[in-house]
C-alpha cells in the first residue's frame, strides 16, 4: 500500500503529520506537483513545497 506523508507546521508552531493512504486522494495531491518535484517524490525523496514536506512511500 502506498502512503503519502505530509509534514507541516501550524501557525501556533506545532508540527503535524498527515498519512494519506487513499489512492484517489494521493493522485489528487500528486497533481499539484510540477514535473521535477513529481519525479523526486515518485523516487521516494522528500519534497518541500511552501513549508510543507511531502514524501511518497511504497
C-alpha distance matrix in Angstrom:
0.0 3.8 6.6 10.1 12.8 16.3 19.3 22.7 26.1 28.0 31.6 32.6 31.1 28.3 24.9 21.9 18.1 15.6 11.9 10.6 7.4 9.2 8.9 12.7 13.4 11.4 13.6 16.6 16.4 16.0 19.1 21.2 20.9 23.7 23.3 23.7 21.3 18.6 19.2 19.0 15.8 14.1 15.6 13.9 17.3 18.2 20.1 22.7 23.9 26.7 26.2 22.5 20.2 16.8 14.0 10.8 8.6 6.2
3.8 0.0 3.8 6.8 9.9 13.3 16.5 19.8 23.4 25.4 29.0 30.3 28.6 26.2 22.7 19.7 16.0 13.5 10.0 8.6 6.3 8.4 7.7 11.3 11.3 8.6 10.9 13.9 13.2 12.5 15.9 17.7 17.2 20.0 19.8 20.1 17.6 15.0 15.8 15.5 12.1 10.7 12.6 10.8 14.0 14.8 16.4 19.1 20.3 23.2 22.8 19.1 16.8 13.2 10.6 7.1 5.8 4.5
6.6 3.8 0.0 3.8 6.3 9.8 12.8 16.2 19.7 21.7 25.3 26.5 24.8 22.3 18.9 15.9 12.1 9.8 6.4 5.6 4.9 8.1 8.6 11.7 10.4 7.9 11.2 13.3 11.8 11.9 15.5 16.6 16.2 19.4 19.8 19.8 16.8 14.8 16.1 15.1 11.5 11.3 13.1 10.6 13.0 12.9 14.4 16.6 17.8 20.4 19.7 16.0 13.7 10.5 8.3 5.8 5.2 6.4
10.1 6.8 3.8 0.0 3.8 6.6 10.1 13.2 16.8 19.0 22.4 23.9 22.3 20.2 16.7 13.9 10.3 8.1 5.8 5.0 6.6 9.0 9.3 11.4 9.2 6.5 9.8 11.2 8.9 9.2 12.9 13.4 13.0 16.3 17.2 17.2 13.9 12.4 14.3 13.1 9.3 10.2 12.4 9.9 11.4 10.5 11.3 13.2 14.1 16.7 16.2 12.4 10.5 7.1 5.8 4.5 6.3 8.8
12.8 9.9 6.3 3.8 0.0 3.8 6.6 10.0 13.6 16.0 19.5 20.7 18.8 16.7 13.1 10.5 6.9 5.7 4.7 6.3 8.9 11.7 12.8 14.6 11.9 9.7 13.0 13.8 10.8 11.7 15.2 14.8 14.2 17.5 18.8 18.3 14.6 14.1 15.9 14.0 10.5 12.4 13.9 10.7 11.2 9.3 10.4 11.6 12.9 15.1 13.8 10.1 8.0 5.6 5.1 6.3 7.8 11.1
16.3 13.3 9.8 6.6 3.8 0.0 3.8 6.5 10.2 12.6 16.0 17.5 15.8 14.0 10.6 8.2 5.6 5.1 6.6 8.0 11.4 13.6 14.8 15.7 12.4 10.9 13.9 13.6 10.2 11.7 14.7 13.4 13.2 16.6 18.5 18.0 14.2 14.3 16.7 14.7 11.6 14.2 15.8 13.0 12.5 9.6 9.6 9.5 10.3 11.8 10.4 6.7 5.6 4.6 6.7 9.0 11.3 14.6
19.3 16.5 12.8 10.1 6.6 3.8 0.0 3.8 7.2 10.1 13.5 14.7 12.4 10.8 7.2 5.8 4.4 6.5 8.9 11.3 14.7 17.1 18.5 19.5 16.1 14.7 17.7 17.2 13.7 15.1 18.0 16.1 15.6 18.7 20.8 19.8 16.0 16.9 19.0 16.5 13.9 16.9 17.9 14.8 13.6 10.2 10.4 9.3 10.6 11.2 8.8 5.8 5.0 6.5 8.8 11.8 13.7 17.3
22.7 19.8 16.2 13.2 10.0 6.5 3.8 0.0 3.8 6.7 9.9 11.5 9.5 8.6 5.8 5.4 6.5 8.5 11.8 13.7 17.4 19.3 20.9 21.3 17.6 16.8 19.5 18.2 14.8 16.7 18.9 16.5 16.4 19.3 21.9 21.0 17.3 18.6 21.1 18.7 16.4 19.6 20.8 18.0 16.4 12.8 12.0 9.8 10.0 9.4 6.7 4.8 6.5 9.0 12.0 15.1 17.3 20.9
26.1 23.4 19.7 16.8 13.6 10.2 7.2 3.8 0.0 3.8 6.6 7.8 5.7 5.5 4.3 5.9 8.7 11.2 14.7 16.9 20.6 22.5 24.3 24.5 20.8 20.3 23.0 21.5 18.1 20.2 22.2 19.5 19.6 22.3 25.1 24.1 20.5 22.1 24.6 22.1 20.0 23.4 24.4 21.6 19.7 16.0 15.2 12.5 12.5 10.8 7.9 7.7 9.8 12.7 15.6 18.8 20.9 24.5
28.0 25.4 21.7 19.0 16.0 12.6 10.1 6.7 3.8 0.0 3.8 5.2 5.3 5.4 6.3 7.2 10.5 12.5 16.3 18.1 21.9 23.4 25.5 25.3 21.5 21.6 24.3 22.3 19.3 21.9 23.5 20.8 21.5 24.4 27.4 26.8 23.2 24.7 27.4 25.2 22.9 26.1 27.5 24.7 23.1 19.4 18.4 15.6 15.0 12.7 10.6 10.5 13.1 15.6 18.6 21.5 23.6 27.0
31.6 29.0 25.3 22.4 19.5 16.0 13.5 9.9 6.6 3.8 0.0 3.8 5.4 7.4 9.4 11.0 14.3 16.2 20.0 21.7 25.5 26.7 28.7 28.2 24.4 24.7 27.1 24.8 21.9 24.5 25.6 22.6 23.4 25.9 29.2 28.5 25.2 26.9 29.8 27.6 25.6 29.0 30.4 27.8 25.8 22.1 20.7 17.5 16.4 13.5 11.7 12.7 15.7 18.5 21.8 24.8 27.0 30.5
32.6 30.3 26.5 23.9 20.7 17.5 14.7 11.5 7.8 5.2 3.8 0.0 3.8 5.6 8.9 11.0 14.7 17.1 20.8 23.0 26.6 28.2 30.5 30.3 26.5 26.8 29.5 27.5 24.5 27.1 28.6 25.8 26.4 29.1 32.2 31.3 27.9 29.6 32.2 29.8 27.8 31.1 32.2 29.3 27.5 23.7 22.9 19.9 19.4 16.7 14.3 15.1 17.6 20.4 23.3 26.4 28.2 31.7
31.1 28.6 24.8 22.3 18.8 15.8 12.4 9.5 5.7 5.3 5.4 3.8 0.0 3.8 6.4 9.5 13.0 16.0 19.5 22.0 25.6 27.6 29.7 29.9 26.1 25.9 28.6 27.0 23.7 25.9 27.7 24.9 25.0 27.6 30.5 29.2 25.8 27.7 30.0 27.3 25.4 28.9 29.6 26.6 24.6 20.9 20.3 17.4 17.5 15.2 12.2 13.1 15.1 18.2 21.0 24.2 25.9 29.6
28.3 26.2 22.3 20.2 16.7 14.0 10.8 8.6 5.5 5.4 7.4 5.6 3.8 0.0 3.8 6.5 10.2 13.3 16.7 19.5 22.9 25.1 27.5 28.0 24.3 24.1 27.1 25.8 22.6 24.9 27.1 24.6 24.8 27.7 30.4 29.3 25.7 27.1 29.4 26.7 24.5 27.6 28.4 25.2 23.6 20.0 20.0 17.6 18.0 16.3 13.2 13.0 14.4 17.1 19.4 22.4 23.8 27.3
24.9 22.7 18.9 16.7 13.1 10.6 7.2 5.8 4.3 6.3 9.4 8.9 6.4 3.8 0.0 3.8 7.0 10.4 13.6 16.5 19.9 22.3 24.5 25.3 21.6 21.0 24.2 23.2 19.9 21.9 24.4 22.1 22.0 25.0 27.4 26.2 22.5 23.8 26.0 23.2 20.9 24.0 24.7 21.4 19.9 16.4 16.7 14.6 15.5 14.5 11.3 10.4 11.1 13.6 15.7 18.7 20.0 23.6
21.9 19.7 15.9 13.9 10.5 8.2 5.8 5.4 5.9 7.2 11.0 11.0 9.5 6.5 3.8 0.0 3.8 6.8 10.2 13.0 16.4 18.7 21.1 21.9 18.3 17.9 21.3 20.3 17.3 19.6 22.1 20.3 20.5 23.8 26.2 25.4 21.6 22.3 24.7 22.2 19.4 22.2 23.3 20.0 19.1 15.8 16.1 14.6 15.3 14.8 12.1 10.0 10.6 12.1 14.1 16.6 17.8 21.1
18.1 16.0 12.1 10.3 6.9 5.6 4.4 6.5 8.7 10.5 14.3 14.7 13.0 10.2 7.0 3.8 0.0 3.8 6.6 9.7 13.0 15.6 17.9 19.0 15.7 14.9 18.4 18.0 15.0 17.0 19.9 18.6 18.7 22.1 24.1 23.4 19.6 19.9 22.0 19.7 16.6 19.1 20.2 16.9 16.5 13.6 14.3 13.7 14.6 15.1 12.8 9.8 9.3 9.8 11.0 13.1 14.2 17.4
15.6 13.5 9.8 8.1 5.7 5.1 6.5 8.5 11.2 12.5 16.2 17.1 16.0 13.3 10.4 6.8 3.8 0.0 3.8 6.2 9.6 11.9 14.4 15.4 12.1 11.7 15.3 14.9 12.4 14.7 17.5 16.7 17.3 20.9 22.9 22.7 19.0 18.6 21.0 19.2 15.8 17.7 19.5 16.4 16.7 14.2 14.7 14.5 15.0 15.8 14.3 10.8 10.5 9.6 10.6 11.8 13.0 15.8
11.9 10.0 6.4 5.8 4.7 6.6 8.9 11.8 14.7 16.3 20.0 20.8 19.5 16.7 13.6 10.2 6.6 3.8 0.0 3.8 6.4 9.4 11.8 13.6 10.9 10.0 13.8 14.3 12.2 14.0 17.2 17.2 17.5 21.1 22.5 22.4 18.8 17.8 19.9 18.3 14.7 15.9 17.7 14.6 15.7 14.0 15.0 15.8 16.6 18.2 16.9 13.2 12.0 10.0 9.7 9.7 10.2 12.5
10.6 8.6 5.6 5.0 6.3 8.0 11.3 13.7 16.9 18.1 21.7 23.0 22.0 19.5 16.5 13.0 9.7 6.2 3.8 0.0 3.8 5.9 8.2 9.8 7.2 6.7 10.5 11.1 9.7 11.6 14.5 15.1 15.9 19.5 20.9 21.4 18.0 16.4 18.8 17.9 14.2 14.8 17.3 14.8 16.3 15.0 15.5 16.6 16.8 18.6 18.1 14.3 13.3 10.7 10.4 9.5 10.4 12.0
7.4 6.3 4.9 6.6 8.9 11.4 14.7 17.4 20.6 21.9 25.5 26.6 25.6 22.9 19.9 16.4 13.0 9.6 6.4 3.8 0.0 3.8 6.2 8.9 7.8 7.1 10.5 12.1 11.6 12.9 15.8 17.2 17.8 21.3 22.1 22.8 19.8 17.6 19.5 19.0 15.3 15.0 17.4 15.2 17.5 17.0 17.9 19.5 19.9 22.0 21.6 17.8 16.4 13.4 12.2 10.1 10.1 10.4
9.2 8.4 8.1 9.0 11.7 13.6 17.1 19.3 22.5 23.4 26.7 28.2 27.6 25.1 22.3 18.7 15.6 11.9 9.4 5.9 3.8 0.0 3.8 5.7 5.5 6.3 8.9 10.2 10.9 12.4 14.6 16.4 17.8 21.2 22.1 23.4 20.6 18.1 20.3 20.5 16.8 16.2 19.2 17.6 19.9 19.4 19.7 21.2 21.0 23.0 23.1 19.4 18.6 15.4 14.7 12.5 13.0 12.9
8.9 7.7 8.6 9.3 12.8 14.8 18.5 20.9 24.3 25.5 28.7 30.5 29.7 27.5 24.5 21.1 17.9 14.4 11.8 8.2 6.2 3.8 0.0 3.8 5.5 5.1 6.3 8.7 10.0 10.5 12.5 15.0 16.1 19.2 19.6 21.2 18.8 15.8 17.9 18.6 15.2 14.0 17.2 16.3 18.9 18.9 19.1 21.0 20.8 23.2 23.7 20.0 19.0 15.5 14.5 11.7 12.5 11.8
12.7 11.3 11.7 11.4 14.6 15.7 19.5 21.3 24.5 25.3 28.2 30.3 29.9 28.0 25.3 21.9 19.0 15.4 13.6 9.8 8.9 5.7 3.8 0.0 3.8 5.4 5.2 6.3 8.8 10.0 10.9 13.5 15.4 18.4 19.2 21.4 19.1 16.2 18.8 19.9 16.6 15.8 19.3 18.7 20.8 20.5 20.0 21.4 20.5 22.6 23.7 20.2 19.8 16.5 16.4 14.0 15.5 15.3
13.4 11.3 10.4 9.2 11.9 12.4 16.1 17.6 20.8 21.5 24.4 26.5 26.1 24.3 21.6 18.3 15.7 12.1 10.9 7.2 7.8 5.5 5.5 3.8 0.0 3.8 5.4 5.1 6.3 8.6 10.0 11.6 13.6 17.1 18.5 20.3 17.6 15.2 18.2 18.7 15.3 15.3 18.8 17.6 19.2 18.3 17.6 18.6 17.6 19.3 20.2 16.8 16.7 13.7 14.2 12.6 14.5 15.2
11.4 8.6 7.9 6.5 9.7 10.9 14.7 16.8 20.3 21.6 24.7 26.8 25.9 24.1 21.0 17.9 14.9 11.7 10.0 6.7 7.1 6.3 5.1 5.4 3.8 0.0 3.8 5.5 5.2 6.1 8.7 10.5 11.5 14.9 15.9 17.3 14.6 12.0 14.7 15.2 11.7 11.5 15.0 13.9 15.6 15.1 14.6 16.2 15.8 18.1 18.9 15.3 14.5 11.2 11.0 9.0 11.2 12.0
13.6 10.9 11.2 9.8 13.0 13.9 17.7 19.5 23.0 24.3 27.1 29.5 28.6 27.1 24.2 21.3 18.4 15.3 13.8 10.5 10.5 8.9 6.3 5.2 5.4 3.8 0.0 3.8 5.5 5.1 6.3 9.3 10.5 13.4 14.1 16.2 14.1 11.1 13.8 15.2 12.3 11.6 15.3 15.2 16.9 16.8 15.8 17.6 16.7 19.2 20.6 17.3 16.8 13.4 13.3 11.2 13.6 13.8
16.6 13.9 13.3 11.2 13.8 13.6 17.2 18.2 21.5 22.3 24.8 27.5 27.0 25.8 23.2 20.3 18.0 14.9 14.3 11.1 12.1 10.2 8.7 6.3 5.1 5.5 3.8 0.0 3.8 5.5 5.3 7.3 9.8 12.9 14.5 16.9 14.6 12.3 15.6 16.8 14.0 14.1 17.9 17.6 18.6 17.8 16.2 17.1 15.5 17.4 19.2 16.1 16.4 13.6 14.5 13.3 16.1 17.0
16.4 13.2 11.8 8.9 10.8 10.2 13.7 14.8 18.1 19.3 21.9 24.5 23.7 22.6 19.9 17.3 15.0 12.4 12.2 9.7 11.6 10.9 10.0 8.8 6.3 5.2 5.5 3.8 0.0 3.8 5.3 5.7 7.6 11.2 13.2 14.8 12.0 10.3 13.9 14.3 11.4 12.4 15.8 15.1 15.7 14.4 12.6 13.4 11.9 14.0 15.5 12.4 12.6 9.9 11.4 10.8 14.1 15.8
16.0 12.5 11.9 9.2 11.7 11.7 15.1 16.7 20.2 21.9 24.5 27.1 25.9 24.9 21.9 19.6 17.0 14.7 14.0 11.6 12.9 12.4 10.5 10.0 8.6 6.1 5.1 5.5 3.8 0.0 3.8 5.4 5.6 8.8 10.0 11.7 9.3 6.9 10.3 11.3 8.7 9.3 12.9 12.9 13.6 13.1 11.4 13.0 12.0 14.8 16.5 13.6 13.0 9.9 10.6 9.6 13.0 14.3
19.1 15.9 15.5 12.9 15.2 14.7 18.0 18.9 22.2 23.5 25.6 28.6 27.7 27.1 24.4 22.1 19.9 17.5 17.2 14.5 15.8 14.6 12.5 10.9 10.0 8.7 6.3 5.3 5.3 3.8 0.0 3.8 5.6 7.9 9.5 12.3 10.6 8.5 12.0 13.7 11.8 12.2 15.8 16.3 16.8 16.2 13.9 15.0 13.2 15.6 18.0 15.6 15.7 13.1 14.2 13.4 16.7 17.8
21.2 17.7 16.6 13.4 14.8 13.4 16.1 16.5 19.5 20.8 22.6 25.8 24.9 24.6 22.1 20.3 18.6 16.7 17.2 15.1 17.2 16.4 15.0 13.5 11.6 10.5 9.3 7.3 5.7 5.4 3.8 0.0 3.8 6.6 9.6 11.7 9.6 8.8 12.6 13.6 11.9 13.4 16.6 16.8 16.4 15.2 12.3 12.5 10.1 12.1 14.8 12.8 13.6 11.7 13.8 14.0 17.7 19.5
20.9 17.2 16.2 13.0 14.2 13.2 15.6 16.4 19.6 21.5 23.4 26.4 25.0 24.8 22.0 20.5 18.7 17.3 17.5 15.9 17.8 17.8 16.1 15.4 13.6 11.5 10.5 9.8 7.6 5.6 5.6 3.8 0.0 3.8 6.5 8.0 5.8 5.5 9.2 10.0 9.0 10.8 13.6 14.1 13.4 12.4 9.4 10.3 8.6 11.5 13.9 12.2 12.1 10.2 11.9 12.4 16.1 18.1
23.7 20.0 19.4 16.3 17.5 16.6 18.7 19.3 22.3 24.4 25.9 29.1 27.6 27.7 25.0 23.8 22.1 20.9 21.1 19.5 21.3 21.2 19.2 18.4 17.1 14.9 13.4 12.9 11.2 8.8 7.9 6.6 3.8 0.0 3.8 5.7 5.4 6.0 8.7 10.1 10.5 12.0 14.3 15.6 14.5 14.1 11.0 11.9 10.3 13.1 15.8 14.8 14.6 13.1 14.6 15.0 18.6 20.4
23.3 19.8 19.8 17.2 18.8 18.5 20.8 21.9 25.1 27.4 29.2 32.2 30.5 30.4 27.4 26.2 24.1 22.9 22.5 20.9 22.1 22.1 19.6 19.2 18.5 15.9 14.1 14.5 13.2 10.0 9.5 9.6 6.5 3.8 0.0 3.8 5.6 5.1 6.4 8.8 10.1 10.6 12.5 14.7 14.0 14.6 12.1 13.9 13.1 16.3 18.7 17.5 16.6 14.7 15.2 15.1 18.3 19.6
23.7 20.1 19.8 17.2 18.3 18.0 19.8 21.0 24.1 26.8 28.5 31.3 29.2 29.3 26.2 25.4 23.4 22.7 22.4 21.4 22.8 23.4 21.2 21.4 20.3 17.3 16.2 16.9 14.8 11.7 12.3 11.7 8.0 5.7 3.8 0.0 3.8 5.4 5.3 6.4 8.8 10.1 10.9 13.0 11.6 12.3 9.9 12.0 12.1 15.5 17.3 16.4 15.1 13.6 14.0 14.5 17.5 19.2
21.3 17.6 16.8 13.9 14.6 14.2 16.0 17.3 20.5 23.2 25.2 27.9 25.8 25.7 22.5 21.6 19.6 19.0 18.8 18.0 19.8 20.6 18.8 19.1 17.6 14.6 14.1 14.6 12.0 9.3 10.6 9.6 5.8 5.4 5.6 3.8 0.0 3.8 5.4 5.1 6.1 8.5 9.9 10.9 9.3 9.2 6.5 8.7 9.0 12.6 14.2 12.9 11.5 9.9 10.6 11.5 14.8 17.0
18.6 15.0 14.8 12.4 14.1 14.3 16.9 18.6 22.1 24.7 26.9 29.6 27.7 27.1 23.8 22.3 19.9 18.6 17.8 16.4 17.6 18.1 15.8 16.2 15.2 12.0 11.1 12.3 10.3 6.9 8.5 8.8 5.5 6.0 5.1 5.4 3.8 0.0 3.8 5.4 5.2 6.0 8.5 10.0 9.8 10.5 8.7 11.4 11.5 15.1 16.6 14.6 13.1 10.5 10.4 10.0 13.2 14.7
19.2 15.8 16.1 14.3 15.9 16.7 19.0 21.1 24.6 27.4 29.8 32.2 30.0 29.4 26.0 24.7 22.0 21.0 19.9 18.8 19.5 20.3 17.9 18.8 18.2 14.7 13.8 15.6 13.9 10.3 12.0 12.6 9.2 8.7 6.4 5.3 5.4 3.8 0.0 3.8 5.6 5.2 6.3 9.0 8.9 10.9 9.9 13.2 14.1 17.9 19.0 17.2 15.1 12.5 11.5 10.9 13.4 14.4
19.0 15.5 15.1 13.1 14.0 14.7 16.5 18.7 22.1 25.2 27.6 29.8 27.3 26.7 23.2 22.2 19.7 19.2 18.3 17.9 19.0 20.5 18.6 19.9 18.7 15.2 15.2 16.8 14.3 11.3 13.7 13.6 10.0 10.1 8.8 6.4 5.1 5.4 3.8 0.0 3.8 5.5 5.1 6.7 5.4 7.4 7.0 10.6 12.3 16.1 16.6 14.9 12.3 10.2 9.1 9.4 11.8 13.7
15.8 12.1 11.5 9.3 10.5 11.6 13.9 16.4 20.0 22.9 25.6 27.8 25.4 24.5 20.9 19.4 16.6 15.8 14.7 14.2 15.3 16.8 15.2 16.6 15.3 11.7 12.3 14.0 11.4 8.7 11.8 11.9 9.0 10.5 10.1 8.8 6.1 5.2 5.6 3.8 0.0 3.8 5.3 5.1 5.1 6.2 6.3 9.9 11.5 15.3 15.6 13.1 10.4 7.5 5.9 5.8 8.8 11.0
14.1 10.7 11.3 10.2 12.4 14.2 16.9 19.6 23.4 26.1 29.0 31.1 28.9 27.6 24.0 22.2 19.1 17.7 15.9 14.8 15.0 16.2 14.0 15.8 15.3 11.5 11.6 14.1 12.4 9.3 12.2 13.4 10.8 12.0 10.6 10.1 8.5 6.0 5.2 5.5 3.8 0.0 3.8 5.3 7.4 9.6 10.1 13.7 15.1 18.8 19.3 16.6 14.0 10.7 8.4 6.4 8.4 9.2
15.6 12.6 13.1 12.4 13.9 15.8 17.9 20.8 24.4 27.5 30.4 32.2 29.6 28.4 24.7 23.3 20.2 19.5 17.7 17.3 17.4 19.2 17.2 19.3 18.8 15.0 15.3 17.9 15.8 12.9 15.8 16.6 13.6 14.3 12.5 10.9 9.9 8.5 6.3 5.1 5.3 3.8 0.0 3.8 5.7 9.1 10.5 14.3 16.4 20.2 20.2 17.9 14.8 12.0 9.3 8.0 8.9 9.8
13.9 10.8 10.6 9.9 10.7 13.0 14.8 18.0 21.6 24.7 27.8 29.3 26.6 25.2 21.4 20.0 16.9 16.4 14.6 14.8 15.2 17.6 16.3 18.7 17.6 13.9 15.2 17.6 15.1 12.9 16.3 16.8 14.1 15.6 14.7 13.0 10.9 10.0 9.0 6.7 5.1 5.3 3.8 0.0 3.8 6.7 9.2 12.8 15.4 18.9 18.3 15.7 12.3 9.6 6.3 5.4 6.0 8.0
17.3 14.0 13.0 11.4 11.2 12.5 13.6 16.4 19.7 23.1 25.8 27.5 24.6 23.6 19.9 19.1 16.5 16.7 15.7 16.3 17.5 19.9 18.9 20.8 19.2 15.6 16.9 18.6 15.7 13.6 16.8 16.4 13.4 14.5 14.0 11.6 9.3 9.8 8.9 5.4 5.1 7.4 5.7 3.8 0.0 3.8 6.4 10.0 13.0 16.5 15.7 13.7 10.2 8.4 6.2 7.5 8.9 11.6
18.2 14.8 12.9 10.5 9.3 9.6 10.2 12.8 16.0 19.4 22.1 23.7 20.9 20.0 16.4 15.8 13.6 14.2 14.0 15.0 17.0 19.4 18.9 20.5 18.3 15.1 16.8 17.8 14.4 13.1 16.2 15.2 12.4 14.1 14.6 12.3 9.2 10.5 10.9 7.4 6.2 9.6 9.1 6.7 3.8 0.0 3.8 6.7 10.0 13.2 12.1 10.1 6.5 5.6 4.8 7.8 9.9 13.3
20.1 16.4 14.4 11.3 10.4 9.6 10.4 12.0 15.2 18.4 20.7 22.9 20.3 20.0 16.7 16.1 14.3 14.7 15.0 15.5 17.9 19.7 19.1 20.0 17.6 14.6 15.8 16.2 12.6 11.4 13.9 12.3 9.4 11.0 12.1 9.9 6.5 8.7 9.9 7.0 6.3 10.1 10.5 9.2 6.4 3.8 0.0 3.8 6.6 10.1 9.8 8.2 5.6 5.1 6.4 9.3 12.4 15.6
22.7 19.1 16.6 13.2 11.6 9.5 9.3 9.8 12.5 15.6 17.5 19.9 17.4 17.6 14.6 14.6 13.7 14.5 15.8 16.6 19.5 21.2 21.0 21.4 18.6 16.2 17.6 17.1 13.4 13.0 15.0 12.5 10.3 11.9 13.9 12.0 8.7 11.4 13.2 10.6 9.9 13.7 14.3 12.8 10.0 6.7 3.8 0.0 3.8 6.6 6.1 5.5 4.4 6.2 9.0 12.3 15.4 18.8
23.9 20.3 17.8 14.1 12.9 10.3 10.6 10.0 12.5 15.0 16.4 19.4 17.5 18.0 15.5 15.3 14.6 15.0 16.6 16.8 19.9 21.0 20.8 20.5 17.6 15.8 16.7 15.5 11.9 12.0 13.2 10.1 8.6 10.3 13.1 12.1 9.0 11.5 14.1 12.3 11.5 15.1 16.4 15.4 13.0 10.0 6.6 3.8 0.0 3.8 5.5 5.3 6.5 7.8 11.2 14.0 17.4 20.7
26.7 23.2 20.4 16.7 15.1 11.8 11.2 9.4 10.8 12.7 13.5 16.7 15.2 16.3 14.5 14.8 15.1 15.8 18.2 18.6 22.0 23.0 23.2 22.6 19.3 18.1 19.2 17.4 14.0 14.8 15.6 12.1 11.5 13.1 16.3 15.5 12.6 15.1 17.9 16.1 15.3 18.8 20.2 18.9 16.5 13.2 10.1 6.6 3.8 0.0 3.8 5.5 8.4 10.6 14.2 17.2 20.6 23.9
26.2 22.8 19.7 16.2 13.8 10.4 8.8 6.7 7.9 10.6 11.7 14.3 12.2 13.2 11.3 12.1 12.8 14.3 16.9 18.1 21.6 23.1 23.7 23.7 20.2 18.9 20.6 19.2 15.5 16.5 18.0 14.8 13.9 15.8 18.7 17.3 14.2 16.6 19.0 16.6 15.6 19.3 20.2 18.3 15.7 12.1 9.8 6.1 5.5 3.8 0.0 3.8 6.5 9.8 13.3 16.7 19.6 23.3
22.5 19.1 16.0 12.4 10.1 6.7 5.8 4.8 7.7 10.5 12.7 15.1 13.1 13.0 10.4 10.0 9.8 10.8 13.2 14.3 17.8 19.4 20.0 20.2 16.8 15.3 17.3 16.1 12.4 13.6 15.6 12.8 12.2 14.8 17.5 16.4 12.9 14.6 17.2 14.9 13.1 16.6 17.9 15.7 13.7 10.1 8.2 5.5 5.3 5.5 3.8 0.0 3.8 6.5 10.1 13.4 16.3 19.9
20.2 16.8 13.7 10.5 8.0 5.6 5.0 6.5 9.8 13.1 15.7 17.6 15.1 14.4 11.1 10.6 9.3 10.5 12.0 13.3 16.4 18.6 19.0 19.8 16.7 14.5 16.8 16.4 12.6 13.0 15.7 13.6 12.1 14.6 16.6 15.1 11.5 13.1 15.1 12.3 10.4 14.0 14.8 12.3 10.2 6.5 5.6 4.4 6.5 8.4 6.5 3.8 0.0 3.8 6.9 10.5 13.2 16.9
16.8 13.2 10.5 7.1 5.6 4.6 6.5 9.0 12.7 15.6 18.5 20.4 18.2 17.1 13.6 12.1 9.8 9.6 10.0 10.7 13.4 15.4 15.5 16.5 13.7 11.2 13.4 13.6 9.9 9.9 13.1 11.7 10.2 13.1 14.7 13.6 9.9 10.5 12.5 10.2 7.5 10.7 12.0 9.6 8.4 5.6 5.1 6.2 7.8 10.6 9.8 6.5 3.8 0.0 3.8 6.9 10.0 13.5
14.0 10.6 8.3 5.8 5.1 6.7 8.8 12.0 15.6 18.6 21.8 23.3 21.0 19.4 15.7 14.1 11.0 10.6 9.7 10.4 12.2 14.7 14.5 16.4 14.2 11.0 13.3 14.5 11.4 10.6 14.2 13.8 11.9 14.6 15.2 14.0 10.6 10.4 11.5 9.1 5.9 8.4 9.3 6.3 6.2 4.8 6.4 9.0 11.2 14.2 13.3 10.1 6.9 3.8 0.0 3.8 6.5 10.1
10.8 7.1 5.8 4.5 6.3 9.0 11.8 15.1 18.8 21.5 24.8 26.4 24.2 22.4 18.7 16.6 13.1 11.8 9.7 9.5 10.1 12.5 11.7 14.0 12.6 9.0 11.2 13.3 10.8 9.6 13.4 14.0 12.4 15.0 15.1 14.5 11.5 10.0 10.9 9.4 5.8 6.4 8.0 5.4 7.5 7.8 9.3 12.3 14.0 17.2 16.7 13.4 10.5 6.9 3.8 0.0 3.8 6.7
8.6 5.8 5.2 6.3 7.8 11.3 13.7 17.3 20.9 23.6 27.0 28.2 25.9 23.8 20.0 17.8 14.2 13.0 10.2 10.4 10.1 13.0 12.5 15.5 14.5 11.2 13.6 16.1 14.1 13.0 16.7 17.7 16.1 18.6 18.3 17.5 14.8 13.2 13.4 11.8 8.8 8.4 8.9 6.0 8.9 9.9 12.4 15.4 17.4 20.6 19.6 16.3 13.2 10.0 6.5 3.8 0.0 3.8
6.2 4.5 6.4 8.8 11.1 14.6 17.3 20.9 24.5 27.0 30.5 31.7 29.6 27.3 23.6 21.1 17.4 15.8 12.5 12.0 10.4 12.9 11.8 15.3 15.2 12.0 13.8 17.0 15.8 14.3 17.8 19.5 18.1 20.4 19.6 19.2 17.0 14.7 14.4 13.7 11.0 9.2 9.8 8.0 11.6 13.3 15.6 18.8 20.7 23.9 23.3 19.9 16.9 13.5 10.1 6.7 3.8 0.0
